[in-house]
């Protein structure tokens, strides 16, 4: 029997609402030499019945039924991978739909250049309003070397950046997967992250098609991203496993910068996807207290990060509690009302920020984003009530700083703070800065 050219694996779990358009666009592909392996992973809706109806109509569709053991889409993909017989294999999602030339374009490209992996661009489709838009995440050619076919050796600093860690926009050569023994992680939301990024490292021939051939459905209940809140620490498991594998292969130091930047990007994305407060706090604390260190994110200068916003985000999470972070994200302070005195405090200075009320939080927010200077201590007399990163003014005596910036609106209170700083805490007057209400310089207005 002649070998099938392309195997299409689709994990299915309670996808009845979207399964028909998915199957219609798969079975009506212009490239016909395919097998479709639908893995029904314990669905409790009518997904299995829909699959069986389609299987009677088109013999290319095979249905595998497994019991949902809580191991997620990764286990279903592995089951499909074990059954695939095609020269090439692609893993699609049951809630997406596809351009009619998807398989034709990918296979043609793979055959033309003898590729291990072919990556295509995608559209997003908003299920609530039907709007279609371009997605930049699945293919960003600005991070690619100027070559039609490449490997991690050609772009070590950004090999994890040219396309994100999703598997559903990539065609794989089956012999490559058999040789490398790549498998999907189970019981994690990001089951494909480790699979995809390791495939980038192991493949000798990667190529791309800058054509949008997949429609990724947004705002879908019960989708993979909706499950993040149920297992918020999946991002940690995925990147710990990836680092361990890279270290074991002796490749980690070669692609460390790319790894760090993708770890930041996906950690931020996962955190922003969580709506449940308890799950949010659990992941936030994990990122701050463990993930940043284990993934080597901490200790890098701004230039190490591809995006300044990611560096700022890491700084913000590192110094704020989960509550403070949410407050900062939700707040809408009119920053022009209390601009930080950058004309007085030079760039790069180490400062003590005295005051954690409206002005102090305003200053702190600006400094986190502008990186104008470094806050070595944030002090306030009400530190016990405020908690978080706000400390006792007594710690000023042991801090190493260039300036103490008084962050209160009242000139009278600022004067009292200045007197206390000089008389009780031993701060030199020339190091005290106050600039509110048009008064700049020393706290007494001189």
SEMIKOL-652088 format. One record per residue (C-alpha): residue in one letter; chain; x, y, z. Coordinates in steps of 0.02 Angstrom, whole numbers, plus 50000, padded with zeros to 5 digits. Each point is the difference from the previous one (the first is absolute). Example, Ala and Ser with C-alpha at 12.3 -4.5 7.8 and 13.67 -1.06 7.14 Angstrom:
! residues 2
residu,chaine,x,y,z
a,A,50615,49775,50390
s,A,50069,50172,49967
//
This chain:
! residues 446
residu,chaine,x,y,z
x,A,50000,50000,50000
x,A,50066,50171,49955
x,A,50045,50110,50146
x,A,49886,50148,50037
x,A,50083,50168,49968
x,A,49927,50100,50145
x,A,49923,49950,50167
x,A,49888,50128,50084
x,A,49979,49973,50188
x,A,49858,50091,50088
x,A,49973,49982,50189
x,A,49815,50019,50040
x,A,49925,50040,50170
x,A,49823,50069,50012
x,A,50019,50093,49835
x,A,49825,49973,49930
x,A,49972,50185,49965
x,A,50149,50016,49882
x,A,50036,49823,49945
x,A,49900,50005,49838
x,A,50086,50153,49924
x,A,50167,49927,50054
x,A,49966,49833,49915
x,A,49922,50081,49847
x,A,50156,50103,49967
x,A,50114,49852,50034
x,A,49908,49873,49892
x,A,49980,50125,49858
x,A,50185,50038,49986
x,A,50064,50014,49822
x,A,50135,49873,50044
x,A,49908,49833,50016
x,A,50136,49874,50044
x,A,49969,50016,50185
x,A,49939,49905,50151
x,A,49908,50089,50139
x,A,50020,49929,50175
x,A,49874,50075,50120
x,A,50038,49956,50181
x,A,49842,50014,50103
x,A,50067,50026,50175
x,A,49851,49956,50109
x,A,49879,50131,49932
x,A,49835,50010,50093
x,A,49908,50098,49865
x,A,49953,49944,49824
x,A,50179,50010,49931
x,A,50016,49811,49980
x,A,49834,49986,49908
x,A,50054,50139,49881
x,A,50165,49912,49967
x,A,49914,49834,49964
x,A,49882,50081,49875
x,A,50145,50081,49906
x,A,50100,49837,50006
x,A,49859,49910,49909
x,A,50002,50133,49865
x,A,50189,50007,49974
x,A,50106,49845,50030
x,A,50157,50106,50023
x,A,49936,50049,50172
x,A,50046,49881,50141
x,A,49929,50025,50174
x,A,50097,49947,50154
x,A,49907,50007,50165
x,A,50095,50015,50164
x,A,49940,50029,50175
x,A,50031,50176,50065
x,A,50125,49971,50139
x,A,50038,50183,50027
x,A,50161,49989,49900
x,A,49941,50130,49874
x,A,50030,50027,49815
x,A,50181,49941,50014
x,A,49948,49821,50036
x,A,49873,50005,49857
x,A,50132,50064,49880
x,A,50119,49863,50053
x,A,49864,49871,49967
x,A,49974,50072,49826
x,A,50187,50005,49968
x,A,50012,49815,50042
x,A,49868,49960,49869
x,A,50061,50116,49861
x,A,50067,49918,49842
x,A,50032,50153,49891
x,A,50166,50063,49935
x,A,49954,50166,50082
x,A,49893,50040,50150
x,A,49909,50155,50061
x,A,49907,50025,50164
x,A,49845,50110,49983
x,A,49874,50060,50130
x,A,49816,49955,49995
x,A,49940,50179,50027
x,A,50097,50075,49854
x,A,49969,49998,49813
x,A,50116,50002,49852
x,A,50035,50067,49825
x,A,49963,49868,49866
x,A,50182,50000,49943
x,A,50077,49979,50173
x,A,50066,49823,49978
x,A,50043,50026,49816
x,A,50107,50153,50039
x,A,50089,49921,50148
x,A,50037,49834,49915
x,A,50057,50085,49840
x,A,50121,50108,50098
x,A,50065,49852,50101
x,A,50030,49898,49842
x,A,50084,50145,49910
x,A,50134,50028,50132
x,A,50002,49833,50091
x,A,49944,50083,50162
x,A,49982,49923,50171
x,A,49879,50138,50053
x,A,49893,50121,49899
x,A,49920,50150,50090
x,A,49859,50108,49932
x,A,49919,50164,50052
x,A,49825,50012,50073
x,A,49842,50103,50017
x,A,49903,50029,50159
x,A,49811,49981,49999
x,A,49896,50080,50137
x,A,49859,49880,50036
x,A,49895,50137,50082
x,A,49995,50123,49855
x,A,50066,49902,49851
x,A,50144,50118,49968
x,A,50157,49933,49917
x,A,50170,50075,50033
x,A,50184,49961,49973
x,A,50095,49916,50141
x,A,50186,50041,50015
x,A,50041,49867,50129
x,A,50009,49843,49893
x,A,50124,50071,49874
x,A,50113,50152,50016
x,A,50127,49999,49859
x,A,50097,50146,50075
x,A,50083,49875,50117
x,A,50052,49881,49861
x,A,50168,49985,49914
x,A,50007,50047,49816
x,A,49985,49819,49944
x,A,49859,49896,49927
x,A,50048,49852,50110
x,A,50080,50020,50171
x,A,50033,49921,50169
x,A,50032,50065,50175
x,A,50183,50021,49953
x,A,49952,50141,49881
x,A,49898,50098,50129
x,A,50045,49943,50177
x,A,49949,50162,50085
x,A,49823,49998,49929
x,A,49960,49821,49949
x,A,49855,49997,50126
x,A,49940,50169,49941
x,A,49961,49982,49815
x,A,49847,49894,50041
x,A,49919,49969,50168
x,A,49982,49834,50089
x,A,49837,49940,49920
x,A,50003,49843,49895
x,A,49846,50028,49892
x,A,50083,50106,49863
x,A,50143,49881,49966
x,A,50021,49849,49886
x,A,50127,49870,50057
x,A,50091,49866,49903
x,A,49950,49837,50082
x,A,50175,49925,49989
x,A,50068,50152,50094
x,A,49877,49971,50144
x,A,50043,49815,50004
x,A,50186,50035,50003
x,A,49990,50130,50139
x,A,49864,49908,50099
x,A,49912,50163,50038
x,A,49843,49984,50106
x,A,49874,50123,50070
x,A,49994,50036,50186
x,A,49843,49943,50089
x,A,49895,50077,50137
x,A,50055,50176,49957
x,A,49910,50137,49903
x,A,50154,50042,49899
x,A,50025,49821,49945
x,A,50076,50049,49833
x,A,50128,50129,50062
x,A,50137,49876,50041
x,A,49963,49898,49842
x,A,50010,50150,49884
x,A,50153,50086,50072
x,A,50098,49838,50010
x,A,49954,49964,49820
x,A,50079,50167,49951
x,A,50161,49945,50084
x,A,50005,49826,49926
x,A,49946,50039,49822
x,A,50134,50024,49869
x,A,49882,50074,49870
x,A,49865,50125,50048
x,A,49907,50108,49875
x,A,49851,50117,50000
x,A,49855,50053,49889
x,A,49943,50179,50028
x,A,49821,49959,49954
x,A,49856,50003,50125
x,A,49923,49828,49985
x,A,49923,49970,50172
x,A,49858,50091,50089
x,A,50029,49996,50188
x,A,49837,50023,50094
x,A,49996,50126,50144
x,A,49874,50019,50141
x,A,49958,49815,50006
x,A,49943,49920,50163
x,A,50085,49836,50048
x,A,50147,50035,49886
x,A,50179,49963,50049
x,A,50030,50178,50059
x,A,49841,49997,50105
x,A,50075,49857,50101
x,A,50153,50099,50055
x,A,49909,50059,50157
x,A,49974,49818,50051
x,A,50185,49962,49988
x,A,50089,50168,50015
x,A,50173,49928,50032
x,A,50007,49908,49832
x,A,50113,50135,49929
x,A,50129,49959,50134
x,A,49997,49812,49967
x,A,50018,50029,49813
x,A,50151,50114,50011
x,A,50087,49901,50137
x,A,49986,49844,49892
x,A,50062,50095,49848
x,A,50152,50067,50093
x,A,50042,49828,50068
x,A,49990,49926,49825
x,A,50108,50138,49925
x,A,50130,49980,50137
x,A,50000,49813,49971
x,A,50031,50027,49815
x,A,50140,50123,50036
x,A,49906,50137,49908
x,A,49935,50112,50139
x,A,50139,50129,50003
x,A,49990,50016,49810
x,A,49816,50053,50003
x,A,49988,50068,50177
x,A,49950,50176,49948
x,A,49863,49936,49887
x,A,49938,49885,50139
x,A,49997,50139,50129
x,A,49904,50119,49887
x,A,49870,49871,49954
x,A,49981,49950,50182
x,A,49961,50181,50044
x,A,49878,50020,49856
x,A,49900,49843,50037
x,A,50002,50029,50188
x,A,49927,50173,49974
x,A,49872,49934,49876
x,A,49944,49861,50117
x,A,49984,50117,50149
x,A,49893,50121,49900
x,A,49885,49858,49945
x,A,49949,49954,50178
x,A,49837,50073,50065
x,A,49990,49902,50163
x,A,50080,50099,50143
x,A,50064,49848,50094
x,A,50078,49925,49844
x,A,50074,50169,49953
x,A,50083,50020,50170
x,A,50065,49821,49995
x,A,50085,50025,49831
x,A,50059,50176,50042
x,A,50088,49943,50159
x,A,50074,49851,49908
x,A,50071,50113,49864
x,A,50071,50124,50125
x,A,50070,49879,50128
x,A,50059,49857,49889
x,A,49972,50008,49812
x,A,50101,50158,49965
x,A,50152,49926,50087
x,A,49986,49823,49931
x,A,49982,50063,49821
x,A,50145,50124,50018
x,A,49889,50151,49971
x,A,50065,50091,50154
x,A,50166,50091,49988
x,A,49994,50054,49818
x,A,50017,50180,49941
x,A,49868,50082,49891
x,A,50099,49969,49839
x,A,49987,49812,50028
x,A,49812,50008,49972
x,A,49927,50016,49826
x,A,49865,50117,50065
x,A,50022,50138,50128
x,A,49823,49968,50059
x,A,50049,49823,50052
x,A,50147,50066,50102
x,A,49883,50125,50085
x,A,49872,49863,50033
x,A,50131,49889,50084
x,A,50055,50146,50109
x,A,49820,50036,50048
x,A,49961,49821,50049
x,A,50165,49986,50093
x,A,49963,50147,50116
x,A,49811,49991,50019
x,A,49883,49882,50087
x,A,49856,49928,49898
x,A,49883,50127,50079
x,A,50116,50145,49961
x,A,50021,49938,49822
x,A,49813,49993,49971
x,A,49982,50172,50077
x,A,50133,50069,49883
x,A,49920,49918,49848
x,A,49825,50061,50044
x,A,50048,50175,50057
x,A,49988,50149,49888
x,A,50100,50134,50087
x,A,50016,50165,49904
x,A,50191,49991,49999
x,A,50017,50179,49938
x,A,49926,50053,50167
x,A,50150,49938,50099
x,A,50146,49982,49878
x,A,50156,49925,50074
x,A,50136,50136,50015
x,A,50115,49932,49865
x,A,50074,50175,49978
x,A,50068,49990,50178
x,A,50038,49815,50022
x,A,50127,49944,49869
x,A,49975,49844,49895
x,A,50068,49842,50081
x,A,49995,50069,50176
x,A,49960,49888,50148
x,A,49855,50073,50098
x,A,49899,49972,50156
x,A,49818,50037,49963
x,A,49920,50069,50158
x,A,49811,49990,49995
x,A,49883,49864,49936
x,A,49841,50098,49979
x,A,49932,50068,49836
x,A,50158,50097,49957
x,A,50116,49858,50051
x,A,49905,49871,49898
x,A,49996,50122,49856
x,A,50189,50023,50007
x,A,50030,49814,50020
x,A,49892,49961,49848
x,A,50093,50126,49893
x,A,50171,49935,50054
x,A,49955,49819,49964
x,A,49953,50050,49822
x,A,50131,50134,49964
x,A,50149,49915,50084
x,A,50064,50175,50035
x,A,50074,49950,50167
x,A,50004,49856,50122
x,A,49893,49991,50156
x,A,50108,49916,50132
x,A,49873,50026,50139
x,A,49817,50051,50009
x,A,49960,50070,50173
x,A,49847,50062,50092
x,A,49956,50019,50184
x,A,49843,49896,49967
x,A,50104,49856,49930
x,A,49917,49870,50113
x,A,49828,50047,49935
x,A,50056,50016,49820
x,A,50101,49839,49996
x,A,50074,49934,49838
x,A,50163,50083,49951
x,A,49977,50153,50110
x,A,50125,50001,50144
x,A,50035,50094,50160
x,A,50088,50169,49984
x,A,50128,49934,50126
x,A,50076,49896,49859
x,A,50057,50160,49916
x,A,50147,50004,50121
x,A,50072,49840,49927
x,A,49950,50029,49817
x,A,50124,50051,49864
x,A,49922,50143,49903
x,A,50036,50161,49908
x,A,49838,50092,50040
x,A,49847,49989,50110
x,A,49848,50056,49901
x,A,49855,50057,50107
x,A,49838,49943,49919
x,A,49858,50090,50088
x,A,49885,50137,49938
x,A,49994,50107,50159
x,A,50145,50123,50017
x,A,49973,50003,50188
x,A,50018,49812,50016
x,A,50149,50003,49881
x,A,50083,50124,50118
x,A,49970,49886,50148
x,A,50072,49851,49905
x,A,50153,50101,49952
x,A,50031,50049,50181
x,A,49984,49819,50054
x,A,50117,49941,49862
x,A,50134,50123,50051
x,A,49980,50001,50188
x,A,49960,49817,50037
x,A,50058,49899,49851
x,A,50159,50095,49957
x,A,49959,50040,49818
x,A,50101,50141,49924
x,A,49890,50147,49951
x,A,50077,50010,49826
x,A,49937,49824,49964
x,A,49819,50040,50037
x,A,49886,50038,49852
x,A,49821,50064,50002
x,A,49909,50062,49846
x,A,49812,50022,50015
x,A,49892,50148,49957
x,A,50138,50090,49906
x,A,50120,49992,50147
x,A,50161,49912,49954
x,A,50157,49968,50101
x,A,50006,49985,50189
x,A,49842,49961,50094
x,A,49990,50174,50073
x,A,49994,50074,49825
x,A,50176,50071,50001
//
